[in-house]
Amino acid sequence: MSSMVQRAAAALIIGGVLTLVGYGAYSMLKAMFESEEVPLAVSIAVTAVVVGFAILLLYVAVDRIRASRSESFEEVD
């Protein structure tokens, strides 16, 4: 039972953090594209960095989950 509670708590924390980070990135990009003071090239470059970082983070998370399923700890004392 406690394992289920721990997983639920972890899911809520991760979901909340991802929501806040996503909203922050959205707000930053929206403000940057609406501002006439920021050049278009800078806005596009920052967008590329944010999207690239998100893709890389997702890839690492998926790869780590796949690797953890196939790990064998038979020889570990």
Backbone as CSV, one residue per row, in Angstrom:
resi,resn,N_x,N_y,N_z,CA_x,CA_y,CA_z,C_x,C_y,C_z
1,MET,0.820,-1.195,0.000,0.000,0.000,0.000,0.862,1.257,0.000
2,SER,1.941,1.258,0.783,2.774,2.453,0.846,3.479,2.700,-0.486
3,SER,3.791,1.635,-1.240,4.413,1.800,-2.551,3.465,2.537,-3.499
4,MET,2.179,2.239,-3.412,1.201,2.905,-4.254,1.083,4.382,-3.880
5,VAL,1.135,4.666,-2.595,1.059,6.051,-2.126,2.303,6.820,-2.564
6,GLN,3.467,6.184,-2.477,4.707,6.830,-2.906,4.682,7.126,-4.405
7,ARG,4.185,6.186,-5.188,4.099,6.417,-6.628,3.104,7.524,-6.960
8,ALA,1.997,7.560,-6.244,1.007,8.612,-6.476,1.582,9.978,-6.109
9,ALA,2.295,10.049,-4.992,2.910,11.308,-4.573,3.965,11.753,-5.581
10,ALA,4.787,10.813,-6.037,5.808,11.145,-7.026,5.167,11.622,-8.327
11,ALA,4.099,10.983,-8.746,3.405,11.386,-9.969,2.825,12.792,-9.828
12,LEU,2.261,13.102,-8.675,1.712,14.443,-8.446,2.812,15.504,-8.445
13,ILE,3.927,15.202,-7.797,5.036,16.158,-7.753,5.604,16.386,-9.146
14,ILE,5.856,15.297,-9.862,6.408,15.420,-11.213,5.426,16.142,-12.129
15,GLY,4.153,15.805,-12.020,3.143,16.485,-12.826,3.064,17.971,-12.533
16,GLY,3.144,18.326,-11.253,3.109,19.737,-10.874,4.321,20.501,-11.370
17,VAL,5.490,19.904,-11.226,6.717,20.552,-11.696,6.693,20.717,-13.210
18,LEU,6.284,19.675,-13.928,6.210,19.774,-15.384,5.202,20.829,-15.833
19,THR,4.102,20.930,-15.111,3.104,21.951,-15.442,3.672,23.350,-15.242
20,LEU,4.359,23.564,-14.122,4.953,24.876,-13.860,6.047,25.222,-14.865
21,VAL,6.898,24.266,-15.178,7.968,24.510,-16.150,7.372,24.779,-17.528
22,GLY,6.375,23.993,-17.906,5.730,24.203,-19.196,5.059,25.562,-19.304
23,TYR,4.375,25.964,-18.242,3.713,27.273,-18.248,4.743,28.399,-18.291
24,GLY,5.830,28.223,-17.554,6.893,29.235,-17.573,7.515,29.373,-18.952
25,ALA,7.784,28.241,-19.601,8.358,28.279,-20.948,7.377,28.910,-21.928
26,TYR,6.107,28.547,-21.814,5.084,29.125,-22.688,4.989,30.638,-22.490
27,SER,4.957,31.080,-21.245,4.859,32.515,-20.958,6.072,33.272,-21.481
28,MET,7.265,32.689,-21.300,8.486,33.337,-21.765,8.479,33.463,-23.285
29,LEU,8.132,32.372,-23.969,8.123,32.410,-25.427,7.044,33.348,-25.958
30,LYS,5.891,33.346,-25.319,4.813,34.236,-25.747,5.224,35.697,-25.595
31,ALA,5.812,36.043,-24.445,6.250,37.418,-24.218,7.355,37.809,-25.197
32,MET,8.227,36.867,-25.507,9.323,37.159,-26.411,8.818,37.409,-27.830
33,PHE,7.865,36.600,-28.294,7.353,36.786,-29.646,6.450,38.007,-29.762
34,GLU,5.816,38.402,-28.671,4.945,39.583,-28.709,5.731,40.878,-28.581
35,SER,6.940,40.807,-28.049,7.762,41.995,-27.870,8.373,42.409,-29.199
36,GLU,8.308,43.694,-29.483,8.910,44.197,-30.708,10.392,44.493,-30.522
37,GLU,10.872,44.475,-29.284,12.272,44.788,-28.999,13.194,43.585,-29.231
38,VAL,12.636,42.388,-29.201,13.447,41.174,-29.374,13.454,40.805,-30.854
39,PRO,14.648,40.673,-31.443,14.714,40.294,-32.863,14.113,38.903,-33.102
40,LEU,13.565,38.703,-34.268,12.933,37.431,-34.623,13.933,36.279,-34.556
41,ALA,15.166,36.509,-34.967,16.185,35.456,-34.942,16.444,34.974,-33.514
42,VAL,16.451,35.883,-32.569,16.662,35.506,-31.169,15.467,34.704,-30.665
43,SER,14.280,35.118,-31.010,13.080,34.385,-30.593,13.090,32.966,-31.144
44,ILE,13.461,32.806,-32.393,13.505,31.483,-33.005,14.607,30.640,-32.371
45,ALA,15.762,31.242,-32.094,16.869,30.504,-31.484,16.507,30.029,-30.077
46,VAL,15.885,30.871,-29.293,15.483,30.476,-27.938,14.430,29.379,-27.999
47,THR,13.498,29.487,-28.937,12.490,28.446,-29.114,13.147,27.117,-29.480
48,ALA,14.134,27.151,-30.360,14.842,25.924,-30.756,15.559,25.301,-29.564
49,VAL,16.167,26.121,-28.722,16.857,25.605,-27.535,15.857,24.964,-26.571
50,VAL,14.734,25.612,-26.330,13.727,25.079,-25.403,13.155,23.767,-25.931
51,VAL,12.801,23.719,-27.196,12.242,22.498,-27.780,13.294,21.391,-27.808
52,GLY,14.524,21.717,-28.165,15.590,20.728,-28.175,15.862,20.164,-26.793
53,PHE,15.860,21.024,-25.783,16.067,20.564,-24.414,14.931,19.649,-23.973
54,ALA,13.707,19.991,-24.318,12.559,19.158,-23.953,12.636,17.786,-24.624
55,ILE,13.021,17.758,-25.890,13.151,16.486,-26.597,14.256,15.640,-25.979
56,LEU,15.395,16.260,-25.686,16.505,15.535,-25.082,16.138,14.994,-23.707
57,LEU,15.462,15.794,-22.906,15.034,15.355,-21.581,14.058,14.186,-21.681
58,LEU,13.130,14.251,-22.605,12.179,13.161,-22.812,12.904,11.898,-23.267
59,TYR,13.857,12.028,-24.176,14.616,10.878,-24.664,15.389,10.213,-23.523
60,VAL,16.036,11.010,-22.696,16.811,10.465,-21.578,15.891,9.748,-20.592
61,ALA,14.745,10.324,-20.300,13.803,9.692,-19.370,13.305,8.359,-19.922
62,VAL,12.923,8.323,-21.180,12.431,7.085,-21.789,13.544,6.044,-21.835
63,ASP,14.754,6.454,-22.197,15.881,5.530,-22.250,16.193,4.962,-20.870
64,ARG,16.125,5.798,-19.856,16.397,5.342,-18.485,15.327,4.365,-18.010
65,ILE,14.086,4.606,-18.352,13.001,3.695,-17.967,13.185,2.351,-18.664
66,ARG,13.521,2.366,-19.946,13.755,1.113,-20.670,14.941,0.347,-20.086
67,ALA,16.002,1.055,-19.732,17.191,0.401,-19.173,16.903,-0.186,-17.795
68,SER,16.086,0.478,-17.012,15.809,-0.017,-15.664,14.986,-1.309,-15.692
69,ARG,14.234,-1.523,-16.749,13.436,-2.750,-16.867,14.305,-3.962,-17.169
70,SER,15.449,-3.745,-17.805,16.285,-4.872,-18.192,17.509,-5.060,-17.291
71,GLU,17.669,-4.222,-16.260,18.806,-4.357,-15.360,18.666,-5.592,-14.500
72,SER,19.774,-6.254,-14.306,19.782,-7.454,-13.477,20.744,-7.237,-12.307
73,PHE,20.235,-7.444,-11.103,21.038,-7.244,-9.906,21.300,-8.555,-9.198
74,GLU,21.431,-9.638,-9.936,21.631,-10.953,-9.346,22.991,-11.077,-8.654
75,GLU,24.020,-10.429,-9.186,25.355,-10.548,-8.628,25.650,-9.539,-7.535
76,VAL,24.772,-8.632,-7.271,24.978,-7.605,-6.259,24.660,-8.190,-4.889
77,ASP,25.567,-7.976,-3.931,25.329,-8.485,-2.576,24.593,-7.476,-1.738
